[in-house]
Amino acid sequence: MALATLVLFWRKLSGFARTLTIVSLIYLILGTNVIPWTVIGTQWPALESYLQLPRRFIIAGLSFLLASDVLIVHELRAQQLFHWTQSGIALTVTMLAIAGVSSLAVTSATLVARQSDPNTSIAAGLATNDNNVYAHRYRGKQIKKITDLQPVFHVRDKSALVRVVDRRTPDYVPIKGAYSTKNDYYSAYVRYVIAPKSNFKHQVLPGGVLQLTWRQKKAHQINVPVVVYGNTQVNLNNKALAHTGLKTSLISTPTVQGKKGINQIRLSYQPKMLTLIGIWWSVLAWGVVVIALIWRGWLKHREIKQSEVD
C-alpha cells in the first residue's frame, strides 16, 4: 500500500514523506530472504558477524513505515485529494485489529501446545537452536526437554531459571586476533565461562565494579570466567594487573596466578576521554534543546497575553 501510494501520489507528497517511505521499504527488503544473506555470510564472515541477524532490519523498516504512512495520509488529506480517508483508516484499523488478535490467539495456542509436548527439546521450547542452549541439572535431574524446565517457572526463587539454563551466545565478547569461522566461539564460551562459573562467587559492588571470589587449595594459574576489554581495569588480590602482561583466552577471559586460600579479582571499566566528552556533549545538547523549547513556549505565551491586552 505504501509503494502504491508513493507511485500514485508522487508529485503530491513532500520530499520528506517520499524519502521516509523509500528508506522504510529498503529496510524491509534488507530484512527478507530477497537478499541472499547466507551467501553473503559465507563470502564475508566478518560482515555476517557484525550484522548477526539481518532480519532485524525489518524492525527499523516497520517503524519508519508506520511513521511514513501517518505522514502520507496527513498530507493527502490536507490537500483534499480524496474524501474517504477517515472511513478508509477506520476500516483498515479494524481489519488489522481483528487480524492481530486472531494471529496472537493462534500463536499462543501453538506455543502452549509446544511447551506441553514432552518430545519438544529444551532448545525448541525456547525458540532457538541446540547450539545456543547449555542446560544444567535441576534437583538432580538433567534438563533435556522443555517439560523438564516447567517446574522451574513455578518456584519462588526466580533466579533458578538463570542458573539452570545458560545461553551459549558469546555476543559482543572481544576475541583474540581476527575473527575466523574456524574457531568455535560457542564452545570456548562454555569452556571458559559457563563450565567454571559455579566455582566463583559473583558480586557487583557500588560503582559497577565486578568482583569474583574463589578458594584454591594451592597456588596455581586459573582461568577466571570474566571478560576483559581494552579499557577494563583488573585488580587481583588488591594488586593492579597491566594489560600487557595479562594472558587471555580466545574470548578474552584472563588466566591469573591464584594464591593458596581465598582469592579475589575486581574488574572496573574506565572509558576513554573522547567517550566521556561525547556523553557530556550529548547531555549538554539535550539541555540546550529543552531550554530552547521552554523559552519558545514562554515567548509564545507572552505574545498571547500581549495580544489579549491589546
BASEBA-674824 format. One record per residue (C-alpha): residue in three letters; x, y, z. Coordinates in nm, 2 decimals. Layout:
residues N
aa:Ala | u:X | v:Y | w:Z;
...
This chain:
residues 310
aa:Met | u:0.00 | v:0.00 | w:0.00;
aa:Ala | u:0.28 | v:0.24 | w:0.08;
aa:Leu | u:0.45 | v:0.16 | w:-0.25;
aa:Ala | u:0.13 | v:0.21 | w:-0.44;
aa:Thr | u:0.06 | v:0.54 | w:-0.27;
aa:Leu | u:0.41 | v:0.65 | w:-0.34;
aa:Val | u:0.37 | v:0.58 | w:-0.71;
aa:Leu | u:0.02 | v:0.73 | w:-0.75;
aa:Phe | u:0.08 | v:1.05 | w:-0.55;
aa:Trp | u:0.45 | v:1.10 | w:-0.61;
aa:Arg | u:0.41 | v:1.47 | w:-0.71;
aa:Lys | u:0.17 | v:1.54 | w:-0.43;
aa:Leu | u:0.39 | v:1.42 | w:-0.15;
aa:Ser | u:0.66 | v:1.62 | w:0.02;
aa:Gly | u:1.03 | v:1.53 | w:-0.02;
aa:Phe | u:1.05 | v:1.41 | w:0.34;
aa:Ala | u:0.75 | v:1.18 | w:0.31;
aa:Arg | u:0.89 | v:1.02 | w:-0.01;
aa:Thr | u:1.23 | v:0.98 | w:0.14;
aa:Leu | u:1.10 | v:0.82 | w:0.46;
aa:Thr | u:0.88 | v:0.58 | w:0.27;
aa:Ile | u:1.17 | v:0.47 | w:0.04;
aa:Val | u:1.40 | v:0.42 | w:0.33;
aa:Ser | u:1.14 | v:0.21 | w:0.51;
aa:Leu | u:1.09 | v:-0.01 | w:0.21;
aa:Ile | u:1.47 | v:-0.05 | w:0.17;
aa:Tyr | u:1.50 | v:-0.17 | w:0.53;
aa:Leu | u:1.21 | v:-0.41 | w:0.48;
aa:Ile | u:1.37 | v:-0.56 | w:0.17;
aa:Leu | u:1.70 | v:-0.59 | w:0.36;
aa:Gly | u:1.53 | v:-0.79 | w:0.63;
aa:Thr | u:1.38 | v:-1.06 | w:0.39;
aa:Asn | u:1.52 | v:-1.36 | w:0.20;
aa:Val | u:1.52 | v:-1.15 | w:-0.11;
aa:Ile | u:1.88 | v:-1.06 | w:-0.01;
aa:Pro | u:2.10 | v:-1.38 | w:-0.01;
aa:Trp | u:2.23 | v:-1.33 | w:0.34;
aa:Thr | u:2.35 | v:-1.69 | w:0.36;
aa:Val | u:2.58 | v:-1.65 | w:0.05;
aa:Ile | u:2.69 | v:-1.31 | w:0.17;
aa:Gly | u:2.78 | v:-1.45 | w:0.51;
aa:Thr | u:2.98 | v:-1.73 | w:0.35;
aa:Gln | u:3.18 | v:-1.48 | w:0.14;
aa:Trp | u:3.22 | v:-1.21 | w:0.40;
aa:Pro | u:3.21 | v:-1.38 | w:0.75;
aa:Ala | u:3.32 | v:-1.05 | w:0.92;
aa:Leu | u:3.01 | v:-0.88 | w:0.78;
aa:Glu | u:2.79 | v:-1.16 | w:0.90;
aa:Ser | u:2.95 | v:-1.14 | w:1.24;
aa:Tyr | u:2.89 | v:-0.76 | w:1.25;
aa:Leu | u:2.52 | v:-0.78 | w:1.14;
aa:Gln | u:2.45 | v:-1.11 | w:1.33;
aa:Leu | u:2.07 | v:-1.11 | w:1.25;
aa:Pro | u:1.99 | v:-0.92 | w:0.92;
aa:Arg | u:1.62 | v:-0.98 | w:0.99;
aa:Arg | u:1.64 | v:-0.71 | w:1.25;
aa:Phe | u:1.63 | v:-0.46 | w:0.96;
aa:Ile | u:1.26 | v:-0.53 | w:0.95;
aa:Ile | u:1.22 | v:-0.37 | w:1.29;
aa:Ala | u:1.36 | v:-0.04 | w:1.17;
aa:Gly | u:1.16 | v:-0.07 | w:0.84;
aa:Leu | u:0.83 | v:-0.12 | w:1.01;
aa:Ser | u:0.90 | v:0.17 | w:1.25;
aa:Phe | u:0.98 | v:0.40 | w:0.96;
aa:Leu | u:0.68 | v:0.27 | w:0.76;
aa:Leu | u:0.43 | v:0.34 | w:1.03;
aa:Ala | u:0.57 | v:0.70 | w:1.05;
aa:Ser | u:0.56 | v:0.75 | w:0.67;
aa:Asp | u:0.20 | v:0.61 | w:0.65;
aa:Val | u:0.08 | v:0.86 | w:0.90;
aa:Leu | u:0.26 | v:1.14 | w:0.72;
aa:Ile | u:0.13 | v:1.03 | w:0.38;
aa:Val | u:-0.23 | v:1.02 | w:0.50;
aa:His | u:-0.19 | v:1.36 | w:0.67;
aa:Glu | u:-0.05 | v:1.52 | w:0.36;
aa:Leu | u:-0.31 | v:1.37 | w:0.12;
aa:Arg | u:-0.60 | v:1.46 | w:0.35;
aa:Ala | u:-0.47 | v:1.82 | w:0.38;
aa:Gln | u:-0.48 | v:1.85 | w:0.01;
aa:Gln | u:-0.83 | v:1.71 | w:0.00;
aa:Leu | u:-0.73 | v:1.46 | w:-0.27;
aa:Phe | u:-1.00 | v:1.21 | w:-0.15;
aa:His | u:-1.28 | v:1.22 | w:0.10;
aa:Trp | u:-1.29 | v:0.86 | w:0.21;
aa:Thr | u:-0.97 | v:0.89 | w:0.41;
aa:Gln | u:-1.14 | v:0.88 | w:0.75;
aa:Ser | u:-1.36 | v:0.58 | w:0.66;
aa:Gly | u:-1.07 | v:0.40 | w:0.50;
aa:Ile | u:-0.85 | v:0.45 | w:0.80;
aa:Ala | u:-1.12 | v:0.32 | w:1.03;
aa:Leu | u:-1.18 | v:0.02 | w:0.82;
aa:Thr | u:-0.81 | v:-0.06 | w:0.79;
aa:Val | u:-0.75 | v:-0.03 | w:1.16;
aa:Thr | u:-1.05 | v:-0.25 | w:1.24;
aa:Met | u:-0.93 | v:-0.52 | w:1.00;
aa:Leu | u:-0.57 | v:-0.50 | w:1.13;
aa:Ala | u:-0.70 | v:-0.53 | w:1.49;
aa:Ile | u:-0.91 | v:-0.84 | w:1.41;
aa:Ala | u:-0.62 | v:-0.99 | w:1.22;
aa:Gly | u:-0.38 | v:-0.91 | w:1.51;
aa:Val | u:-0.60 | v:-1.07 | w:1.77;
aa:Ser | u:-0.65 | v:-1.38 | w:1.56;
aa:Ser | u:-0.28 | v:-1.41 | w:1.50;
aa:Leu | u:-0.20 | v:-1.37 | w:1.87;
aa:Ala | u:-0.46 | v:-1.64 | w:1.96;
aa:Val | u:-0.32 | v:-1.89 | w:1.71;
aa:Thr | u:0.04 | v:-1.81 | w:1.81;
aa:Ser | u:-0.05 | v:-1.85 | w:2.18;
aa:Ala | u:-0.22 | v:-2.19 | w:2.12;
aa:Thr | u:0.08 | v:-2.31 | w:1.92;
aa:Leu | u:0.32 | v:-2.21 | w:2.19;
aa:Val | u:0.12 | v:-2.37 | w:2.47;
aa:Ala | u:0.10 | v:-2.70 | w:2.27;
aa:Arg | u:0.47 | v:-2.69 | w:2.20;
aa:Gln | u:0.56 | v:-2.62 | w:2.57;
aa:Ser | u:0.34 | v:-2.90 | w:2.69;
aa:Asp | u:0.48 | v:-3.16 | w:2.44;
aa:Pro | u:0.73 | v:-3.40 | w:2.62;
aa:Asn | u:0.91 | v:-3.45 | w:2.29;
aa:Thr | u:1.00 | v:-3.08 | w:2.25;
aa:Ser | u:1.36 | v:-3.02 | w:2.32;
aa:Ile | u:1.48 | v:-2.75 | w:2.55;
aa:Ala | u:1.62 | v:-2.55 | w:2.26;
aa:Ala | u:1.29 | v:-2.58 | w:2.05;
aa:Gly | u:1.09 | v:-2.49 | w:2.36;
aa:Leu | u:1.29 | v:-2.17 | w:2.40;
aa:Ala | u:1.26 | v:-2.09 | w:2.03;
aa:Thr | u:1.63 | v:-2.13 | w:1.95;
aa:Asn | u:1.87 | v:-2.39 | w:1.83;
aa:Asp | u:2.07 | v:-2.65 | w:2.02;
aa:Asn | u:2.39 | v:-2.46 | w:1.97;
aa:Asn | u:2.26 | v:-2.17 | w:2.18;
aa:Val | u:2.15 | v:-2.36 | w:2.49;
aa:Tyr | u:2.35 | v:-2.52 | w:2.77;
aa:Ala | u:2.12 | v:-2.69 | w:3.02;
aa:His | u:2.23 | v:-2.79 | w:3.37;
aa:Arg | u:2.07 | v:-3.02 | w:3.63;
aa:Tyr | u:1.78 | v:-2.92 | w:3.84;
aa:Arg | u:1.71 | v:-3.11 | w:4.16;
aa:Gly | u:1.93 | v:-3.39 | w:4.05;
aa:Lys | u:1.78 | v:-3.43 | w:3.71;
aa:Gln | u:1.94 | v:-3.33 | w:3.38;
aa:Ile | u:1.73 | v:-3.08 | w:3.18;
aa:Lys | u:1.68 | v:-3.22 | w:2.83;
aa:Lys | u:1.32 | v:-3.14 | w:2.73;
aa:Ile | u:1.11 | v:-2.83 | w:2.77;
aa:Thr | u:0.88 | v:-3.01 | w:3.01;
aa:Asp | u:1.18 | v:-3.07 | w:3.24;
aa:Leu | u:1.21 | v:-2.69 | w:3.27;
aa:Gln | u:0.84 | v:-2.63 | w:3.36;
aa:Pro | u:0.89 | v:-2.68 | w:3.74;
aa:Val | u:1.15 | v:-2.40 | w:3.74;
aa:Phe | u:0.89 | v:-2.15 | w:3.63;
aa:His | u:0.68 | v:-2.22 | w:3.94;
aa:Val | u:0.93 | v:-2.18 | w:4.22;
aa:Arg | u:0.95 | v:-1.87 | w:4.43;
aa:Asp | u:1.33 | v:-1.82 | w:4.36;
aa:Lys | u:1.31 | v:-1.68 | w:4.00;
aa:Ser | u:1.69 | v:-1.68 | w:3.98;
aa:Ala | u:1.68 | v:-2.06 | w:3.95;
aa:Leu | u:1.59 | v:-2.03 | w:3.58;
aa:Val | u:1.91 | v:-1.83 | w:3.52;
aa:Arg | u:2.12 | v:-2.10 | w:3.69;
aa:Val | u:1.95 | v:-2.40 | w:3.52;
aa:Val | u:1.98 | v:-2.28 | w:3.16;
aa:Asp | u:2.26 | v:-2.08 | w:3.01;
aa:Arg | u:2.27 | v:-1.91 | w:2.67;
aa:Arg | u:2.57 | v:-2.02 | w:2.47;
aa:Thr | u:2.59 | v:-1.69 | w:2.28;
aa:Pro | u:2.92 | v:-1.51 | w:2.33;
aa:Asp | u:2.80 | v:-1.20 | w:2.15;
aa:Tyr | u:2.99 | v:-0.87 | w:2.20;
aa:Val | u:3.28 | v:-1.05 | w:2.35;
aa:Pro | u:3.63 | v:-0.92 | w:2.25;
aa:Ile | u:3.80 | v:-1.21 | w:2.07;
aa:Lys | u:4.17 | v:-1.26 | w:2.04;
aa:Gly | u:4.30 | v:-1.19 | w:1.70;
aa:Ala | u:4.09 | v:-1.17 | w:1.38;
aa:Tyr | u:3.75 | v:-1.33 | w:1.35;
aa:Ser | u:3.76 | v:-1.67 | w:1.19;
aa:Thr | u:3.50 | v:-1.93 | w:1.11;
aa:Lys | u:3.75 | v:-2.20 | w:1.21;
aa:Asn | u:3.72 | v:-2.10 | w:1.57;
aa:Asp | u:3.43 | v:-2.24 | w:1.78;
aa:Tyr | u:3.35 | v:-1.94 | w:1.99;
aa:Tyr | u:3.04 | v:-2.11 | w:2.14;
aa:Ser | u:3.24 | v:-2.40 | w:2.27;
aa:Ala | u:3.50 | v:-2.16 | w:2.40;
aa:Tyr | u:3.23 | v:-1.97 | w:2.59;
aa:Val | u:3.12 | v:-2.29 | w:2.75;
aa:Arg | u:3.48 | v:-2.39 | w:2.84;
aa:Tyr | u:3.59 | v:-2.05 | w:2.98;
aa:Val | u:3.27 | v:-1.90 | w:3.12;
aa:Ile | u:2.98 | v:-2.14 | w:3.17;
aa:Ala | u:3.15 | v:-2.45 | w:3.30;
aa:Pro | u:3.38 | v:-2.29 | w:3.57;
aa:Lys | u:3.15 | v:-2.01 | w:3.69;
aa:Ser | u:2.99 | v:-2.22 | w:3.97;
aa:Asn | u:3.33 | v:-2.22 | w:4.14;
aa:Phe | u:3.33 | v:-1.85 | w:4.18;
aa:Lys | u:3.12 | v:-1.61 | w:4.40;
aa:His | u:2.99 | v:-1.32 | w:4.19;
aa:Gln | u:2.92 | v:-0.98 | w:4.33;
aa:Val | u:2.85 | v:-0.63 | w:4.18;
aa:Leu | u:2.99 | v:-0.36 | w:4.40;
aa:Pro | u:2.90 | v:0.01 | w:4.41;
aa:Gly | u:3.02 | v:0.20 | w:4.10;
aa:Gly | u:2.97 | v:-0.10 | w:3.87;
aa:Val | u:3.27 | v:-0.29 | w:4.00;
aa:Leu | u:3.26 | v:-0.67 | w:3.93;
aa:Gln | u:3.41 | v:-0.89 | w:4.19;
aa:Leu | u:3.47 | v:-1.26 | w:4.18;
aa:Thr | u:3.59 | v:-1.46 | w:4.48;
aa:Trp | u:3.72 | v:-1.82 | w:4.49;
aa:Arg | u:3.93 | v:-2.05 | w:4.71;
aa:Gln | u:4.23 | v:-2.26 | w:4.60;
aa:Lys | u:4.40 | v:-2.55 | w:4.78;
aa:Lys | u:4.73 | v:-2.44 | w:4.64;
aa:Ala | u:4.89 | v:-2.17 | w:4.43;
aa:His | u:4.84 | v:-2.22 | w:4.06;
aa:Gln | u:4.72 | v:-2.04 | w:3.74;
aa:Ile | u:4.35 | v:-2.03 | w:3.69;
aa:Asn | u:4.11 | v:-1.91 | w:3.42;
aa:Val | u:3.86 | v:-1.66 | w:3.57;
aa:Pro | u:3.51 | v:-1.65 | w:3.40;
aa:Val | u:3.51 | v:-1.28 | w:3.33;
aa:Val | u:3.58 | v:-1.09 | w:3.01;
aa:Val | u:3.85 | v:-0.82 | w:2.98;
aa:Tyr | u:3.80 | v:-0.54 | w:2.74;
aa:Gly | u:4.06 | v:-0.28 | w:2.62;
aa:Asn | u:3.97 | v:-0.03 | w:2.89;
aa:Thr | u:3.90 | v:-0.28 | w:3.17;
aa:Gln | u:4.09 | v:-0.23 | w:3.49;
aa:Val | u:4.19 | v:-0.56 | w:3.65;
aa:Asn | u:4.28 | v:-0.59 | w:4.02;
aa:Leu | u:4.39 | v:-0.93 | w:4.16;
aa:Asn | u:4.42 | v:-0.96 | w:4.54;
aa:Asn | u:4.45 | v:-0.58 | w:4.57;
aa:Lys | u:4.72 | v:-0.56 | w:4.31;
aa:Ala | u:4.66 | v:-0.39 | w:3.97;
aa:Leu | u:4.74 | v:-0.61 | w:3.67;
aa:Ala | u:4.88 | v:-0.45 | w:3.35;
aa:His | u:4.71 | v:-0.54 | w:3.02;
aa:Thr | u:5.05 | v:-0.61 | w:2.85;
aa:Gly | u:5.12 | v:-0.89 | w:3.09;
aa:Leu | u:4.77 | v:-1.04 | w:3.10;
aa:Lys | u:4.73 | v:-1.38 | w:2.95;
aa:Thr | u:4.38 | v:-1.42 | w:2.79;
aa:Ser | u:4.18 | v:-1.69 | w:2.62;
aa:Leu | u:4.02 | v:-1.69 | w:2.27;
aa:Ile | u:3.73 | v:-1.49 | w:2.41;
aa:Ser | u:3.94 | v:-1.26 | w:2.64;
aa:Thr | u:3.89 | v:-1.44 | w:2.97;
aa:Pro | u:4.21 | v:-1.38 | w:3.18;
aa:Thr | u:4.43 | v:-1.65 | w:3.33;
aa:Val | u:4.58 | v:-1.53 | w:3.66;
aa:Gln | u:4.82 | v:-1.66 | w:3.92;
aa:Gly | u:4.60 | v:-1.75 | w:4.22;
aa:Lys | u:4.74 | v:-1.80 | w:4.57;
aa:Lys | u:4.66 | v:-2.07 | w:4.83;
aa:Gly | u:4.34 | v:-1.98 | w:5.01;
aa:Ile | u:4.09 | v:-1.71 | w:4.92;
aa:Asn | u:4.14 | v:-1.51 | w:4.60;
aa:Gln | u:3.96 | v:-1.20 | w:4.48;
aa:Ile | u:3.96 | v:-1.03 | w:4.14;
aa:Arg | u:3.79 | v:-0.69 | w:4.07;
aa:Leu | u:3.71 | v:-0.55 | w:3.73;
aa:Ser | u:3.61 | v:-0.20 | w:3.66;
aa:Tyr | u:3.58 | v:0.00 | w:3.33;
aa:Gln | u:3.75 | v:0.33 | w:3.25;
aa:Pro | u:3.60 | v:0.49 | w:2.94;
aa:Lys | u:3.83 | v:0.69 | w:2.71;
aa:Met | u:3.83 | v:1.07 | w:2.74;
aa:Leu | u:3.68 | v:1.10 | w:2.40;
aa:Thr | u:3.38 | v:0.88 | w:2.50;
aa:Leu | u:3.32 | v:1.09 | w:2.82;
aa:Ile | u:3.34 | v:1.41 | w:2.61;
aa:Gly | u:3.08 | v:1.27 | w:2.37;
aa:Ile | u:2.85 | v:1.17 | w:2.66;
aa:Trp | u:2.86 | v:1.51 | w:2.82;
aa:Trp | u:2.83 | v:1.69 | w:2.49;
aa:Ser | u:2.51 | v:1.49 | w:2.42;
aa:Val | u:2.37 | v:1.58 | w:2.77;
aa:Leu | u:2.46 | v:1.94 | w:2.71;
aa:Ala | u:2.29 | v:1.94 | w:2.37;
aa:Trp | u:1.97 | v:1.79 | w:2.51;
aa:Gly | u:1.98 | v:2.05 | w:2.79;
aa:Val | u:2.00 | v:2.33 | w:2.53;
aa:Val | u:1.71 | v:2.18 | w:2.34;
aa:Val | u:1.49 | v:2.17 | w:2.65;
aa:Ile | u:1.58 | v:2.52 | w:2.75;
aa:Ala | u:1.51 | v:2.64 | w:2.39;
aa:Leu | u:1.17 | v:2.48 | w:2.39;
aa:Ile | u:1.08 | v:2.63 | w:2.73;
aa:Trp | u:1.20 | v:2.97 | w:2.61;
aa:Arg | u:1.00 | v:2.94 | w:2.29;
aa:Gly | u:0.69 | v:2.84 | w:2.48;
aa:Trp | u:0.73 | v:3.13 | w:2.72;
aa:Leu | u:0.77 | v:3.38 | w:2.43;
aa:Lys | u:0.46 | v:3.24 | w:2.26;
aa:His | u:0.27 | v:3.26 | w:2.59;
aa:Arg | u:0.38 | v:3.62 | w:2.64;
aa:Glu | u:0.27 | v:3.71 | w:2.28;
aa:Ile | u:-0.08 | v:3.56 | w:2.35;
aa:Lys | u:-0.11 | v:3.76 | w:2.67;
aa:Gln | u:0.01 | v:4.08 | w:2.50;
aa:Ser | u:-0.25 | v:4.03 | w:2.22;
aa:Glu | u:-0.52 | v:3.98 | w:2.47;
aa:Val | u:-0.42 | v:4.31 | w:2.64;
aa:Asp | u:-0.42 | v:4.50 | w:2.31;
